[in-house]
Structure formats: structure tokens, C-alpha cells
């Protein structure tokens, strides 16, 4: 459940934050670090989730 909340906060912050400062990526890393998940794991989770979102959008657009 905590992962779902982090992803929803990430999506919301990426809608608000400009892409020049990293969009929601930096906010998601901050949120995961606040939940005591180390930086390597949080970056891996966010990168993997971004990859899955990209695949989903590519499949749905096709």
C-alpha cells in the first residue's frame, strides 16, 4: 500500500513540477528516502516504474 501512495504522489508531483528540475522523479526519491528506503533502491524503483509506464503508454497507443 505504501508503494501505491508513493507512485500516486509521484504522478501528482510530476504533473505540477516542470521537467527542467526533474519533474516528479526528484520528489519520488525524496519521499522514498523519507520512508527510510536507501537512495539506490529508491532510484531503482522509480526507474523501473517509469519503464513500466512507458511500456503501458506504448502498448495502449498502438
N, CA, C and O atoms as CSV, one atom per row, in Angstrom:
chain,resi,resn,atom,element,x,y,z
A,1,UNK,N,N,0.816,-1.194,0.000
A,1,UNK,CA,C,0.000,0.000,0.000
A,1,UNK,C,C,0.862,1.262,0.000
A,1,UNK,O,O,0.506,2.261,-0.625
A,2,UNK,N,N,1.985,1.215,0.695
A,2,UNK,CA,C,2.863,2.392,0.749
A,2,UNK,C,C,3.439,2.684,-0.632
A,2,UNK,O,O,3.613,3.846,-0.998
A,3,UNK,N,N,3.735,1.643,-1.397
A,3,UNK,CA,C,4.248,1.842,-2.750
A,3,UNK,C,C,3.230,2.531,-3.640
A,3,UNK,O,O,3.589,3.373,-4.463
A,4,UNK,N,N,1.971,2.181,-3.480
A,4,UNK,CA,C,0.907,2.816,-4.254
A,4,UNK,C,C,0.811,4.302,-3.926
A,4,UNK,O,O,0.648,5.132,-4.820
A,5,UNK,N,N,0.911,4.629,-2.656
A,5,UNK,CA,C,0.854,6.031,-2.229
A,5,UNK,C,C,2.031,6.805,-2.807
A,5,UNK,O,O,1.866,7.937,-3.261
A,6,UNK,N,N,3.216,6.205,-2.794
A,6,UNK,CA,C,4.394,6.876,-3.343
A,6,UNK,C,C,4.227,7.120,-4.834
A,6,UNK,O,O,4.555,8.203,-5.317
A,7,UNK,N,N,3.726,6.143,-5.569
A,7,UNK,CA,C,3.548,6.307,-7.005
A,7,UNK,C,C,2.488,7.371,-7.293
A,7,UNK,O,O,2.649,8.155,-8.228
A,8,UNK,N,N,1.419,7.414,-6.516
A,8,UNK,CA,C,0.393,8.442,-6.718
A,8,UNK,C,C,0.947,9.834,-6.414
A,8,UNK,O,O,0.656,10.783,-7.142
A,9,UNK,N,N,1.735,9.968,-5.358
A,9,UNK,CA,C,2.375,11.252,-5.057
A,9,UNK,C,C,3.351,11.633,-6.154
A,9,UNK,O,O,3.468,12.808,-6.503
A,10,UNK,N,N,4.053,10.648,-6.700
A,10,UNK,CA,C,4.991,10.894,-7.792
A,10,UNK,C,C,4.259,11.410,-9.029
A,10,UNK,O,O,4.694,12.382,-9.648
A,11,UNK,N,N,3.163,10.769,-9.386
A,11,UNK,CA,C,2.395,11.196,-10.556
A,11,UNK,C,C,1.825,12.593,-10.354
A,11,UNK,O,O,1.821,13.401,-11.283
A,12,UNK,N,N,1.347,12.884,-9.156
A,12,UNK,CA,C,0.807,14.212,-8.875
A,12,UNK,C,C,1.900,15.270,-8.955
A,12,UNK,O,O,1.698,16.335,-9.538
A,13,UNK,N,N,3.059,14.974,-8.367
A,13,UNK,CA,C,4.141,15.962,-8.391
A,13,UNK,C,C,4.717,16.129,-9.799
A,13,UNK,O,O,5.179,17.215,-10.146
A,14,UNK,N,N,4.697,15.079,-10.607
A,14,UNK,CA,C,5.191,15.227,-11.983
A,14,UNK,C,C,4.245,16.072,-12.818
A,14,UNK,O,O,4.668,16.689,-13.796
A,15,UNK,N,N,2.968,16.110,-12.446
A,15,UNK,CA,C,2.023,16.973,-13.146
A,15,UNK,C,C,2.240,18.442,-12.772
A,15,UNK,O,O,1.953,19.336,-13.569
A,16,UNK,N,N,2.743,18.689,-11.566
A,16,UNK,CA,C,2.931,20.061,-11.088
A,16,UNK,C,C,4.326,20.609,-11.356
A,16,UNK,O,O,4.482,21.792,-11.657
A,17,UNK,N,N,5.337,19.759,-11.250
A,17,UNK,CA,C,6.725,20.219,-11.353
A,17,UNK,C,C,7.167,20.255,-12.810
A,17,UNK,O,O,6.828,19.359,-13.583
A,18,UNK,N,N,7.911,21.270,-13.186
A,18,UNK,CA,C,8.421,21.321,-14.565
A,18,UNK,C,C,9.483,20.244,-14.802
A,18,UNK,O,O,10.177,19.823,-13.876
A,19,UNK,N,N,9.593,19.816,-16.031
A,19,UNK,CA,C,10.551,18.776,-16.384
A,19,UNK,C,C,11.998,19.210,-16.245
A,19,UNK,O,O,12.889,18.367,-16.137
A,20,UNK,N,N,12.245,20.523,-16.248
A,20,UNK,CA,C,13.621,21.014,-16.149
A,20,UNK,C,C,14.273,20.673,-14.817
A,20,UNK,O,O,15.491,20.511,-14.747
A,21,UNK,N,N,13.474,20.563,-13.759
A,21,UNK,CA,C,14.055,20.232,-12.458
A,21,UNK,C,C,13.869,18.760,-12.117
A,21,UNK,O,O,14.018,18.367,-10.960
A,22,UNK,N,N,13.552,17.961,-13.095
A,22,UNK,CA,C,13.427,16.531,-12.878
A,22,UNK,C,C,12.000,16.051,-12.760
A,22,UNK,O,O,11.764,14.850,-12.629
A,23,UNK,N,N,11.047,16.955,-12.803
A,23,UNK,CA,C,9.651,16.552,-12.683
A,23,UNK,C,C,9.389,15.890,-11.351
A,23,UNK,O,O,9.880,16.346,-10.318
A,24,UNK,N,N,8.631,14.834,-11.366
A,24,UNK,CA,C,8.299,14.127,-10.145
A,24,UNK,C,C,9.369,13.162,-9.692
A,24,UNK,O,O,9.285,12.613,-8.593
A,25,UNK,N,N,10.379,12.945,-10.523
A,25,UNK,CA,C,11.432,11.978,-10.200
A,25,UNK,C,C,12.140,12.339,-8.901
A,25,UNK,O,O,12.336,11.480,-8.042
A,26,UNK,N,N,12.521,13.592,-8.753
A,26,UNK,CA,C,13.219,14.020,-7.539
A,26,UNK,C,C,12.315,13.965,-6.325
A,26,UNK,O,O,12.760,13.619,-5.231
A,27,UNK,N,N,11.042,14.306,-6.512
A,27,UNK,CA,C,10.104,14.228,-5.398
A,27,UNK,C,C,9.902,12.790,-4.943
A,27,UNK,O,O,9.820,12.525,-3.743
A,28,UNK,N,N,9.823,11.871,-5.881
A,28,UNK,CA,C,9.633,10.466,-5.526
A,28,UNK,C,C,10.838,9.921,-4.769
A,28,UNK,O,O,10.679,9.164,-3.811
A,29,UNK,N,N,12.040,10.300,-5.189
A,29,UNK,CA,C,13.234,9.859,-4.461
A,29,UNK,C,C,13.227,10.424,-3.054
A,29,UNK,O,O,13.571,9.723,-2.102
A,30,UNK,N,N,12.836,11.687,-2.911
A,30,UNK,CA,C,12.748,12.297,-1.585
A,30,UNK,C,C,11.742,11.571,-0.704
A,30,UNK,O,O,12.014,11.309,0.468
A,31,UNK,N,N,10.573,11.243,-1.266
A,31,UNK,CA,C,9.539,10.554,-0.489
A,31,UNK,C,C,10.012,9.170,-0.072
A,31,UNK,O,O,9.801,8.761,1.070
A,32,UNK,N,N,10.653,8.442,-0.990
A,32,UNK,CA,C,11.143,7.107,-0.644
A,32,UNK,C,C,12.260,7.171,0.385
A,32,UNK,O,O,12.339,6.310,1.262
A,33,UNK,N,N,13.125,8.174,0.294
A,33,UNK,CA,C,14.171,8.324,1.307
A,33,UNK,C,C,13.580,8.676,2.659
A,33,UNK,O,O,14.095,8.251,3.693
A,34,UNK,N,N,12.516,9.441,2.661
A,34,UNK,CA,C,11.848,9.785,3.914
A,34,UNK,C,C,11.264,8.540,4.585
A,34,UNK,O,O,11.198,8.468,5.812
A,35,UNK,N,N,10.847,7.575,3.790
A,35,UNK,CA,C,10.320,6.317,4.317
A,35,UNK,C,C,11.420,5.317,4.645
A,35,UNK,O,O,11.159,4.127,4.825
A,36,UNK,N,N,12.650,5.809,4.719
A,36,UNK,CA,C,13.834,5.024,5.095
A,36,UNK,C,C,14.161,3.910,4.104
A,36,UNK,O,O,14.554,2.807,4.485
A,37,UNK,N,N,13.988,4.228,2.833
A,37,UNK,CA,C,14.451,3.336,1.776
A,37,UNK,C,C,15.687,3.999,1.189
A,37,UNK,O,O,15.640,5.174,0.823
A,38,UNK,N,N,16.788,3.271,1.092
A,38,UNK,CA,C,18.051,3.893,0.661
A,38,UNK,C,C,17.958,4.417,-0.774
A,38,UNK,O,O,17.073,4.028,-1.536
A,39,UNK,N,N,18.874,5.294,-1.118
A,39,UNK,CA,C,18.831,6.004,-2.399
A,39,UNK,C,C,18.938,5.049,-3.579
A,39,UNK,O,O,18.247,5.233,-4.581
A,40,UNK,N,N,19.792,4.030,-3.481
A,40,UNK,CA,C,19.934,3.101,-4.617
A,40,UNK,C,C,18.632,2.384,-4.903
A,40,UNK,O,O,18.224,2.260,-6.057
A,41,UNK,N,N,17.988,1.919,-3.866
A,41,UNK,CA,C,16.737,1.195,-4.059
A,41,UNK,C,C,15.636,2.134,-4.550
A,41,UNK,O,O,14.840,1.750,-5.408
A,42,UNK,N,N,15.577,3.349,-4.026
A,42,UNK,CA,C,14.525,4.272,-4.449
A,42,UNK,C,C,14.698,4.670,-5.908
A,42,UNK,O,O,13.712,4.763,-6.638
A,43,UNK,N,N,15.931,4.908,-6.346
A,43,UNK,CA,C,16.163,5.232,-7.751
A,43,UNK,C,C,15.803,4.047,-8.644
A,43,UNK,O,O,15.249,4.230,-9.728
A,44,UNK,N,N,16.116,2.839,-8.190
A,44,UNK,CA,C,15.764,1.643,-8.958
A,44,UNK,C,C,14.261,1.488,-9.076
A,44,UNK,O,O,13.758,1.168,-10.153
A,45,UNK,N,N,13.538,1.707,-7.995
A,45,UNK,CA,C,12.082,1.581,-8.021
A,45,UNK,C,C,11.468,2.608,-8.958
A,45,UNK,O,O,10.575,2.278,-9.739
A,46,UNK,N,N,11.934,3.850,-8.891
A,46,UNK,CA,C,11.377,4.904,-9.733
A,46,UNK,C,C,11.716,4.662,-11.206
A,46,UNK,O,O,10.869,4.867,-12.075
A,47,UNK,N,N,12.943,4.231,-11.492
A,47,UNK,CA,C,13.322,3.965,-12.881
A,47,UNK,C,C,12.507,2.801,-13.451
A,47,UNK,O,O,12.064,2.860,-14.598
A,48,UNK,N,N,12.308,1.748,-12.660
A,48,UNK,CA,C,11.535,0.598,-13.120
A,48,UNK,C,C,10.073,0.987,-13.337
A,48,UNK,O,O,9.452,0.558,-14.309
A,49,UNK,N,N,9.525,1.798,-12.433
A,49,UNK,CA,C,8.146,2.242,-12.592
A,49,UNK,C,C,8.003,3.129,-13.824
A,49,UNK,O,O,7.006,3.032,-14.540
A,50,UNK,N,N,8.977,3.985,-14.078
A,50,UNK,CA,C,8.957,4.816,-15.284
A,50,UNK,C,C,8.992,3.949,-16.538
A,50,UNK,O,O,8.292,4.222,-17.513
A,51,UNK,N,N,9.809,2.907,-16.502
A,51,UNK,CA,C,9.898,1.973,-17.621
A,51,UNK,C,C,8.552,1.292,-17.865
A,51,UNK,O,O,8.118,1.166,-19.010
A,52,UNK,N,N,7.890,0.853,-16.793
A,52,UNK,CA,C,6.591,0.207,-16.943
A,52,UNK,C,C,5.533,1.168,-17.467
A,52,UNK,O,O,4.684,0.775,-18.267
A,53,UNK,N,N,5.574,2.418,-17.027
A,53,UNK,CA,C,4.633,3.420,-17.530
A,53,UNK,C,C,4.871,3.642,-19.023
A,53,UNK,O,O,3.913,3.769,-19.786
A,54,UNK,N,N,6.129,3.691,-19.445
A,54,UNK,CA,C,6.440,3.856,-20.856
A,54,UNK,C,C,5.933,2.696,-21.697
A,54,UNK,O,O,5.389,2.898,-22.782
A,55,UNK,N,N,6.112,1.494,-21.198
A,55,UNK,CA,C,5.599,0.314,-21.913
A,55,UNK,C,C,4.089,0.354,-22.013
A,55,UNK,O,O,3.518,0.076,-23.067
A,56,UNK,N,N,3.438,0.706,-20.897
A,56,UNK,CA,C,1.982,0.788,-20.904
A,56,UNK,C,C,1.498,1.808,-21.934
A,56,UNK,O,O,0.573,1.524,-22.696
A,57,UNK,N,N,2.107,2.982,-21.966
A,57,UNK,CA,C,1.692,4.005,-22.919
A,57,UNK,C,C,1.946,3.573,-24.362
A,57,UNK,O,O,1.135,3.854,-25.245
A,58,UNK,N,N,3.054,2.897,-24.604
A,58,UNK,CA,C,3.355,2.423,-25.955
A,58,UNK,C,C,2.349,1.362,-26.404
A,58,UNK,O,O,1.906,1.371,-27.552
A,59,UNK,N,N,1.997,0.462,-25.514
A,59,UNK,CA,C,1.048,-0.590,-25.865
A,59,UNK,C,C,-0.354,-0.016,-26.073
A,59,UNK,O,O,-1.053,-0.398,-27.012
A,60,UNK,N,N,-0.755,0.894,-25.202
A,60,UNK,CA,C,-2.086,1.458,-25.322
A,60,UNK,C,C,-2.221,2.386,-26.524
A,60,UNK,O,O,-3.309,2.518,-27.084
A,61,UNK,N,N,-1.121,3.033,-26.930
A,61,UNK,CA,C,-1.172,3.929,-28.087
A,61,UNK,C,C,-1.201,3.156,-29.391
A,61,UNK,O,O,-1.649,3.669,-30.416
A,62,UNK,N,N,-0.732,1.945,-29.353
A,62,UNK,CA,C,-0.673,1.128,-30.562
A,62,UNK,C,C,-2.020,0.615,-30.852
A,62,UNK,O,O,-2.208,-0.103,-31.834
